[in-house]
């Protein structure tokens, strides 16, 4: 499976199925702006998540993972997966994204984005799809 990228910032991450924080923020913002009317015009039932994405995020020594919804530059829905660590002091799972002063990233973090939306990558015989 070959990763498709359309922006220089998407290909600067250290792992082939990851994107930069800047790209993830842009996609999440686009989803937030469209979500109010988005589902009235688009059908989105699920995401296909490659095994490689799951194995790579689990290999980071995570306590859990969190998924954010975004829309890429081609208007395709994305489920962006980040590792989290549990902070007992705050009783919170904290995203493993290194952010410094003024929200600037401190190096490249792994945010996995190679998911594909259903439709078009669907199991039409799934009992979870409403007909």
MODELLER restraints for C-alpha pairs under 7 A, 6 or more apart:
rsr = mdl.restraints
at = mdl.atoms
rsr.add(forms.Gaussian(group=physical.xy_distance, feature=features.Distance(at['CA:3:A'], at['CA:17:A']), mean=6.86, stdev=0.5))
rsr.add(forms.Gaussian(group=physical.xy_distance, feature=features.Distance(at['CA:5:A'], at['CA:11:A']), mean=6.76, stdev=0.5))
rsr.add(forms.Gaussian(group=physical.xy_distance, feature=features.Distance(at['CA:9:A'], at['CA:20:A']), mean=6.41, stdev=0.5))
rsr.add(forms.Gaussian(group=physical.xy_distance, feature=features.Distance(at['CA:9:A'], at['CA:23:A']), mean=6.68, stdev=0.5))
rsr.add(forms.Gaussian(group=physical.xy_distance, feature=features.Distance(at['CA:10:A'], at['CA:19:A']), mean=4.91, stdev=0.5))
rsr.add(forms.Gaussian(group=physical.xy_distance, feature=features.Distance(at['CA:10:A'], at['CA:20:A']), mean=5.90, stdev=0.5))
rsr.add(forms.Gaussian(group=physical.xy_distance, feature=features.Distance(at['CA:10:A'], at['CA:23:A']), mean=6.46, stdev=0.5))
rsr.add(forms.Gaussian(group=physical.xy_distance, feature=features.Distance(at['CA:11:A'], at['CA:19:A']), mean=6.87, stdev=0.5))
rsr.add(forms.Gaussian(group=physical.xy_distance, feature=features.Distance(at['CA:13:A'], at['CA:19:A']), mean=5.57, stdev=0.5))
rsr.add(forms.Gaussian(group=physical.xy_distance, feature=features.Distance(at['CA:13:A'], at['CA:20:A']), mean=5.76, stdev=0.5))
rsr.add(forms.Gaussian(group=physical.xy_distance, feature=features.Distance(at['CA:13:A'], at['CA:108:A']), mean=5.98, stdev=0.5))
rsr.add(forms.Gaussian(group=physical.xy_distance, feature=features.Distance(at['CA:14:A'], at['CA:108:A']), mean=6.93, stdev=0.5))
rsr.add(forms.Gaussian(group=physical.xy_distance, feature=features.Distance(at['CA:17:A'], at['CA:53:A']), mean=6.52, stdev=0.5))
rsr.add(forms.Gaussian(group=physical.xy_distance, feature=features.Distance(at['CA:17:A'], at['CA:112:A']), mean=5.59, stdev=0.5))
rsr.add(forms.Gaussian(group=physical.xy_distance, feature=features.Distance(at['CA:17:A'], at['CA:113:A']), mean=6.26, stdev=0.5))
rsr.add(forms.Gaussian(group=physical.xy_distance, feature=features.Distance(at['CA:17:A'], at['CA:114:A']), mean=5.68, stdev=0.5))
rsr.add(forms.Gaussian(group=physical.xy_distance, feature=features.Distance(at['CA:18:A'], at['CA:110:A']), mean=5.43, stdev=0.5))
rsr.add(forms.Gaussian(group=physical.xy_distance, feature=features.Distance(at['CA:18:A'], at['CA:111:A']), mean=4.99, stdev=0.5))
rsr.add(forms.Gaussian(group=physical.xy_distance, feature=features.Distance(at['CA:18:A'], at['CA:112:A']), mean=4.16, stdev=0.5))
rsr.add(forms.Gaussian(group=physical.xy_distance, feature=features.Distance(at['CA:18:A'], at['CA:113:A']), mean=5.76, stdev=0.5))
rsr.add(forms.Gaussian(group=physical.xy_distance, feature=features.Distance(at['CA:19:A'], at['CA:110:A']), mean=6.67, stdev=0.5))
rsr.add(forms.Gaussian(group=physical.xy_distance, feature=features.Distance(at['CA:19:A'], at['CA:111:A']), mean=5.40, stdev=0.5))
rsr.add(forms.Gaussian(group=physical.xy_distance, feature=features.Distance(at['CA:19:A'], at['CA:112:A']), mean=6.21, stdev=0.5))
rsr.add(forms.Gaussian(group=physical.xy_distance, feature=features.Distance(at['CA:19:A'], at['CA:113:A']), mean=6.45, stdev=0.5))
rsr.add(forms.Gaussian(group=physical.xy_distance, feature=features.Distance(at['CA:20:A'], at['CA:108:A']), mean=6.52, stdev=0.5))
rsr.add(forms.Gaussian(group=physical.xy_distance, feature=features.Distance(at['CA:20:A'], at['CA:109:A']), mean=6.82, stdev=0.5))
rsr.add(forms.Gaussian(group=physical.xy_distance, feature=features.Distance(at['CA:20:A'], at['CA:111:A']), mean=6.69, stdev=0.5))
rsr.add(forms.Gaussian(group=physical.xy_distance, feature=features.Distance(at['CA:21:A'], at['CA:109:A']), mean=6.99, stdev=0.5))
rsr.add(forms.Gaussian(group=physical.xy_distance, feature=features.Distance(at['CA:27:A'], at['CA:70:A']), mean=4.36, stdev=0.5))
rsr.add(forms.Gaussian(group=physical.xy_distance, feature=features.Distance(at['CA:27:A'], at['CA:71:A']), mean=4.79, stdev=0.5))
rsr.add(forms.Gaussian(group=physical.xy_distance, feature=features.Distance(at['CA:27:A'], at['CA:72:A']), mean=5.36, stdev=0.5))
rsr.add(forms.Gaussian(group=physical.xy_distance, feature=features.Distance(at['CA:28:A'], at['CA:69:A']), mean=5.95, stdev=0.5))
rsr.add(forms.Gaussian(group=physical.xy_distance, feature=features.Distance(at['CA:28:A'], at['CA:70:A']), mean=4.12, stdev=0.5))
rsr.add(forms.Gaussian(group=physical.xy_distance, feature=features.Distance(at['CA:28:A'], at['CA:71:A']), mean=6.68, stdev=0.5))
rsr.add(forms.Gaussian(group=physical.xy_distance, feature=features.Distance(at['CA:30:A'], at['CA:70:A']), mean=6.51, stdev=0.5))
rsr.add(forms.Gaussian(group=physical.xy_distance, feature=features.Distance(at['CA:30:A'], at['CA:71:A']), mean=5.90, stdev=0.5))
rsr.add(forms.Gaussian(group=physical.xy_distance, feature=features.Distance(at['CA:31:A'], at['CA:69:A']), mean=6.62, stdev=0.5))
rsr.add(forms.Gaussian(group=physical.xy_distance, feature=features.Distance(at['CA:31:A'], at['CA:70:A']), mean=4.78, stdev=0.5))
rsr.add(forms.Gaussian(group=physical.xy_distance, feature=features.Distance(at['CA:31:A'], at['CA:71:A']), mean=5.37, stdev=0.5))
rsr.add(forms.Gaussian(group=physical.xy_distance, feature=features.Distance(at['CA:44:A'], at['CA:117:A']), mean=6.77, stdev=0.5))
rsr.add(forms.Gaussian(group=physical.xy_distance, feature=features.Distance(at['CA:44:A'], at['CA:118:A']), mean=5.85, stdev=0.5))
rsr.add(forms.Gaussian(group=physical.xy_distance, feature=features.Distance(at['CA:44:A'], at['CA:119:A']), mean=6.28, stdev=0.5))
rsr.add(forms.Gaussian(group=physical.xy_distance, feature=features.Distance(at['CA:45:A'], at['CA:118:A']), mean=5.52, stdev=0.5))
rsr.add(forms.Gaussian(group=physical.xy_distance, feature=features.Distance(at['CA:45:A'], at['CA:119:A']), mean=6.87, stdev=0.5))
rsr.add(forms.Gaussian(group=physical.xy_distance, feature=features.Distance(at['CA:46:A'], at['CA:117:A']), mean=6.00, stdev=0.5))
rsr.add(forms.Gaussian(group=physical.xy_distance, feature=features.Distance(at['CA:46:A'], at['CA:118:A']), mean=5.06, stdev=0.5))
rsr.add(forms.Gaussian(group=physical.xy_distance, feature=features.Distance(at['CA:47:A'], at['CA:115:A']), mean=6.11, stdev=0.5))
rsr.add(forms.Gaussian(group=physical.xy_distance, feature=features.Distance(at['CA:47:A'], at['CA:116:A']), mean=5.51, stdev=0.5))
rsr.add(forms.Gaussian(group=physical.xy_distance, feature=features.Distance(at['CA:47:A'], at['CA:117:A']), mean=4.49, stdev=0.5))
rsr.add(forms.Gaussian(group=physical.xy_distance, feature=features.Distance(at['CA:47:A'], at['CA:118:A']), mean=5.67, stdev=0.5))
rsr.add(forms.Gaussian(group=physical.xy_distance, feature=features.Distance(at['CA:48:A'], at['CA:115:A']), mean=5.47, stdev=0.5))
rsr.add(forms.Gaussian(group=physical.xy_distance, feature=features.Distance(at['CA:48:A'], at['CA:116:A']), mean=5.18, stdev=0.5))
rsr.add(forms.Gaussian(group=physical.xy_distance, feature=features.Distance(at['CA:48:A'], at['CA:117:A']), mean=6.28, stdev=0.5))
rsr.add(forms.Gaussian(group=physical.xy_distance, feature=features.Distance(at['CA:48:A'], at['CA:121:A']), mean=6.93, stdev=0.5))
rsr.add(forms.Gaussian(group=physical.xy_distance, feature=features.Distance(at['CA:49:A'], at['CA:115:A']), mean=4.76, stdev=0.5))
rsr.add(forms.Gaussian(group=physical.xy_distance, feature=features.Distance(at['CA:49:A'], at['CA:116:A']), mean=6.91, stdev=0.5))
rsr.add(forms.Gaussian(group=physical.xy_distance, feature=features.Distance(at['CA:50:A'], at['CA:114:A']), mean=6.98, stdev=0.5))
rsr.add(forms.Gaussian(group=physical.xy_distance, feature=features.Distance(at['CA:50:A'], at['CA:115:A']), mean=6.56, stdev=0.5))
rsr.add(forms.Gaussian(group=physical.xy_distance, feature=features.Distance(at['CA:53:A'], at['CA:112:A']), mean=6.11, stdev=0.5))
rsr.add(forms.Gaussian(group=physical.xy_distance, feature=features.Distance(at['CA:57:A'], at['CA:82:A']), mean=6.94, stdev=0.5))
rsr.add(forms.Gaussian(group=physical.xy_distance, feature=features.Distance(at['CA:57:A'], at['CA:83:A']), mean=5.93, stdev=0.5))
rsr.add(forms.Gaussian(group=physical.xy_distance, feature=features.Distance(at['CA:62:A'], at['CA:83:A']), mean=5.40, stdev=0.5))
rsr.add(forms.Gaussian(group=physical.xy_distance, feature=features.Distance(at['CA:62:A'], at['CA:84:A']), mean=5.49, stdev=0.5))
rsr.add(forms.Gaussian(group=physical.xy_distance, feature=features.Distance(at['CA:62:A'], at['CA:85:A']), mean=5.68, stdev=0.5))
rsr.add(forms.Gaussian(group=physical.xy_distance, feature=features.Distance(at['CA:63:A'], at['CA:84:A']), mean=5.86, stdev=0.5))
rsr.add(forms.Gaussian(group=physical.xy_distance, feature=features.Distance(at['CA:63:A'], at['CA:85:A']), mean=5.00, stdev=0.5))
rsr.add(forms.Gaussian(group=physical.xy_distance, feature=features.Distance(at['CA:63:A'], at['CA:86:A']), mean=6.15, stdev=0.5))
rsr.add(forms.Gaussian(group=physical.xy_distance, feature=features.Distance(at['CA:64:A'], at['CA:83:A']), mean=6.20, stdev=0.5))
rsr.add(forms.Gaussian(group=physical.xy_distance, feature=features.Distance(at['CA:64:A'], at['CA:84:A']), mean=5.28, stdev=0.5))
rsr.add(forms.Gaussian(group=physical.xy_distance, feature=features.Distance(at['CA:64:A'], at['CA:85:A']), mean=6.69, stdev=0.5))
rsr.add(forms.Gaussian(group=physical.xy_distance, feature=features.Distance(at['CA:65:A'], at['CA:81:A']), mean=6.68, stdev=0.5))
rsr.add(forms.Gaussian(group=physical.xy_distance, feature=features.Distance(at['CA:65:A'], at['CA:82:A']), mean=5.62, stdev=0.5))
rsr.add(forms.Gaussian(group=physical.xy_distance, feature=features.Distance(at['CA:65:A'], at['CA:83:A']), mean=4.49, stdev=0.5))
rsr.add(forms.Gaussian(group=physical.xy_distance, feature=features.Distance(at['CA:65:A'], at['CA:84:A']), mean=5.36, stdev=0.5))
rsr.add(forms.Gaussian(group=physical.xy_distance, feature=features.Distance(at['CA:66:A'], at['CA:81:A']), mean=5.78, stdev=0.5))
rsr.add(forms.Gaussian(group=physical.xy_distance, feature=features.Distance(at['CA:66:A'], at['CA:82:A']), mean=5.47, stdev=0.5))
rsr.add(forms.Gaussian(group=physical.xy_distance, feature=features.Distance(at['CA:66:A'], at['CA:83:A']), mean=6.44, stdev=0.5))
rsr.add(forms.Gaussian(group=physical.xy_distance, feature=features.Distance(at['CA:66:A'], at['CA:84:A']), mean=6.84, stdev=0.5))
rsr.add(forms.Gaussian(group=physical.xy_distance, feature=features.Distance(at['CA:67:A'], at['CA:79:A']), mean=6.03, stdev=0.5))
rsr.add(forms.Gaussian(group=physical.xy_distance, feature=features.Distance(at['CA:67:A'], at['CA:80:A']), mean=5.35, stdev=0.5))
rsr.add(forms.Gaussian(group=physical.xy_distance, feature=features.Distance(at['CA:67:A'], at['CA:81:A']), mean=4.51, stdev=0.5))
rsr.add(forms.Gaussian(group=physical.xy_distance, feature=features.Distance(at['CA:67:A'], at['CA:82:A']), mean=6.44, stdev=0.5))
rsr.add(forms.Gaussian(group=physical.xy_distance, feature=features.Distance(at['CA:68:A'], at['CA:79:A']), mean=5.63, stdev=0.5))
rsr.add(forms.Gaussian(group=physical.xy_distance, feature=features.Distance(at['CA:68:A'], at['CA:80:A']), mean=5.00, stdev=0.5))
rsr.add(forms.Gaussian(group=physical.xy_distance, feature=features.Distance(at['CA:68:A'], at['CA:81:A']), mean=6.51, stdev=0.5))
rsr.add(forms.Gaussian(group=physical.xy_distance, feature=features.Distance(at['CA:69:A'], at['CA:78:A']), mean=5.80, stdev=0.5))
rsr.add(forms.Gaussian(group=physical.xy_distance, feature=features.Distance(at['CA:69:A'], at['CA:79:A']), mean=4.77, stdev=0.5))
rsr.add(forms.Gaussian(group=physical.xy_distance, feature=features.Distance(at['CA:69:A'], at['CA:80:A']), mean=6.17, stdev=0.5))
rsr.add(forms.Gaussian(group=physical.xy_distance, feature=features.Distance(at['CA:70:A'], at['CA:77:A']), mean=5.83, stdev=0.5))
rsr.add(forms.Gaussian(group=physical.xy_distance, feature=features.Distance(at['CA:70:A'], at['CA:78:A']), mean=5.04, stdev=0.5))
rsr.add(forms.Gaussian(group=physical.xy_distance, feature=features.Distance(at['CA:70:A'], at['CA:79:A']), mean=6.33, stdev=0.5))
rsr.add(forms.Gaussian(group=physical.xy_distance, feature=features.Distance(at['CA:71:A'], at['CA:77:A']), mean=4.47, stdev=0.5))
rsr.add(forms.Gaussian(group=physical.xy_distance, feature=features.Distance(at['CA:71:A'], at['CA:78:A']), mean=5.66, stdev=0.5))
rsr.add(forms.Gaussian(group=physical.xy_distance, feature=features.Distance(at['CA:72:A'], at['CA:78:A']), mean=6.76, stdev=0.5))
rsr.add(forms.Gaussian(group=physical.xy_distance, feature=features.Distance(at['CA:77:A'], at['CA:117:A']), mean=6.12, stdev=0.5))
rsr.add(forms.Gaussian(group=physical.xy_distance, feature=features.Distance(at['CA:78:A'], at['CA:113:A']), mean=6.36, stdev=0.5))
rsr.add(forms.Gaussian(group=physical.xy_distance, feature=features.Distance(at['CA:78:A'], at['CA:115:A']), mean=6.01, stdev=0.5))
rsr.add(forms.Gaussian(group=physical.xy_distance, feature=features.Distance(at['CA:78:A'], at['CA:116:A']), mean=6.68, stdev=0.5))
rsr.add(forms.Gaussian(group=physical.xy_distance, feature=features.Distance(at['CA:78:A'], at['CA:117:A']), mean=6.95, stdev=0.5))
rsr.add(forms.Gaussian(group=physical.xy_distance, feature=features.Distance(at['CA:79:A'], at['CA:113:A']), mean=6.27, stdev=0.5))
rsr.add(forms.Gaussian(group=physical.xy_distance, feature=features.Distance(at['CA:79:A'], at['CA:115:A']), mean=6.03, stdev=0.5))
rsr.add(forms.Gaussian(group=physical.xy_distance, feature=features.Distance(at['CA:80:A'], at['CA:111:A']), mean=6.21, stdev=0.5))
rsr.add(forms.Gaussian(group=physical.xy_distance, feature=features.Distance(at['CA:80:A'], at['CA:112:A']), mean=5.46, stdev=0.5))
rsr.add(forms.Gaussian(group=physical.xy_distance, feature=features.Distance(at['CA:80:A'], at['CA:113:A']), mean=4.87, stdev=0.5))
rsr.add(forms.Gaussian(group=physical.xy_distance, feature=features.Distance(at['CA:81:A'], at['CA:111:A']), mean=5.66, stdev=0.5))
rsr.add(forms.Gaussian(group=physical.xy_distance, feature=features.Distance(at['CA:81:A'], at['CA:112:A']), mean=5.01, stdev=0.5))
rsr.add(forms.Gaussian(group=physical.xy_distance, feature=features.Distance(at['CA:81:A'], at['CA:113:A']), mean=6.70, stdev=0.5))
rsr.add(forms.Gaussian(group=physical.xy_distance, feature=features.Distance(at['CA:82:A'], at['CA:95:A']), mean=6.53, stdev=0.5))
rsr.add(forms.Gaussian(group=physical.xy_distance, feature=features.Distance(at['CA:82:A'], at['CA:96:A']), mean=6.80, stdev=0.5))
rsr.add(forms.Gaussian(group=physical.xy_distance, feature=features.Distance(at['CA:82:A'], at['CA:110:A']), mean=6.89, stdev=0.5))
rsr.add(forms.Gaussian(group=physical.xy_distance, feature=features.Distance(at['CA:82:A'], at['CA:111:A']), mean=5.16, stdev=0.5))
rsr.add(forms.Gaussian(group=physical.xy_distance, feature=features.Distance(at['CA:82:A'], at['CA:112:A']), mean=6.65, stdev=0.5))
rsr.add(forms.Gaussian(group=physical.xy_distance, feature=features.Distance(at['CA:83:A'], at['CA:95:A']), mean=6.00, stdev=0.5))
rsr.add(forms.Gaussian(group=physical.xy_distance, feature=features.Distance(at['CA:83:A'], at['CA:96:A']), mean=5.47, stdev=0.5))
rsr.add(forms.Gaussian(group=physical.xy_distance, feature=features.Distance(at['CA:84:A'], at['CA:93:A']), mean=5.59, stdev=0.5))
rsr.add(forms.Gaussian(group=physical.xy_distance, feature=features.Distance(at['CA:84:A'], at['CA:94:A']), mean=5.10, stdev=0.5))
rsr.add(forms.Gaussian(group=physical.xy_distance, feature=features.Distance(at['CA:84:A'], at['CA:95:A']), mean=4.36, stdev=0.5))
rsr.add(forms.Gaussian(group=physical.xy_distance, feature=features.Distance(at['CA:84:A'], at['CA:96:A']), mean=5.12, stdev=0.5))
rsr.add(forms.Gaussian(group=physical.xy_distance, feature=features.Distance(at['CA:85:A'], at['CA:93:A']), mean=5.32, stdev=0.5))
rsr.add(forms.Gaussian(group=physical.xy_distance, feature=features.Distance(at['CA:85:A'], at['CA:94:A']), mean=5.32, stdev=0.5))
rsr.add(forms.Gaussian(group=physical.xy_distance, feature=features.Distance(at['CA:85:A'], at['CA:95:A']), mean=6.67, stdev=0.5))
rsr.add(forms.Gaussian(group=physical.xy_distance, feature=features.Distance(at['CA:85:A'], at['CA:96:A']), mean=6.69, stdev=0.5))
rsr.add(forms.Gaussian(group=physical.xy_distance, feature=features.Distance(at['CA:86:A'], at['CA:92:A']), mean=5.78, stdev=0.5))
rsr.add(forms.Gaussian(group=physical.xy_distance, feature=features.Distance(at['CA:86:A'], at['CA:93:A']), mean=4.28, stdev=0.5))
rsr.add(forms.Gaussian(group=physical.xy_distance, feature=features.Distance(at['CA:86:A'], at['CA:94:A']), mean=6.15, stdev=0.5))
rsr.add(forms.Gaussian(group=physical.xy_distance, feature=features.Distance(at['CA:87:A'], at['CA:93:A']), mean=6.05, stdev=0.5))
rsr.add(forms.Gaussian(group=physical.xy_distance, feature=features.Distance(at['CA:87:A'], at['CA:94:A']), mean=6.72, stdev=0.5))
rsr.add(forms.Gaussian(group=physical.xy_distance, feature=features.Distance(at['CA:97:A'], at['CA:109:A']), mean=5.80, stdev=0.5))
rsr.add(forms.Gaussian(group=physical.xy_distance, feature=features.Distance(at['CA:98:A'], at['CA:105:A']), mean=5.80, stdev=0.5))
rsr.add(forms.Gaussian(group=physical.xy_distance, feature=features.Distance(at['CA:98:A'], at['CA:106:A']), mean=5.58, stdev=0.5))
rsr.add(forms.Gaussian(group=physical.xy_distance, feature=features.Distance(at['CA:98:A'], at['CA:109:A']), mean=6.78, stdev=0.5))
rsr.add(forms.Gaussian(group=physical.xy_distance, feature=features.Distance(at['CA:99:A'], at['CA:105:A']), mean=4.48, stdev=0.5))
rsr.add(forms.Gaussian(group=physical.xy_distance, feature=features.Distance(at['CA:99:A'], at['CA:106:A']), mean=5.78, stdev=0.5))
rsr.add(forms.Gaussian(group=physical.xy_distance, feature=features.Distance(at['CA:100:A'], at['CA:106:A']), mean=6.04, stdev=0.5))
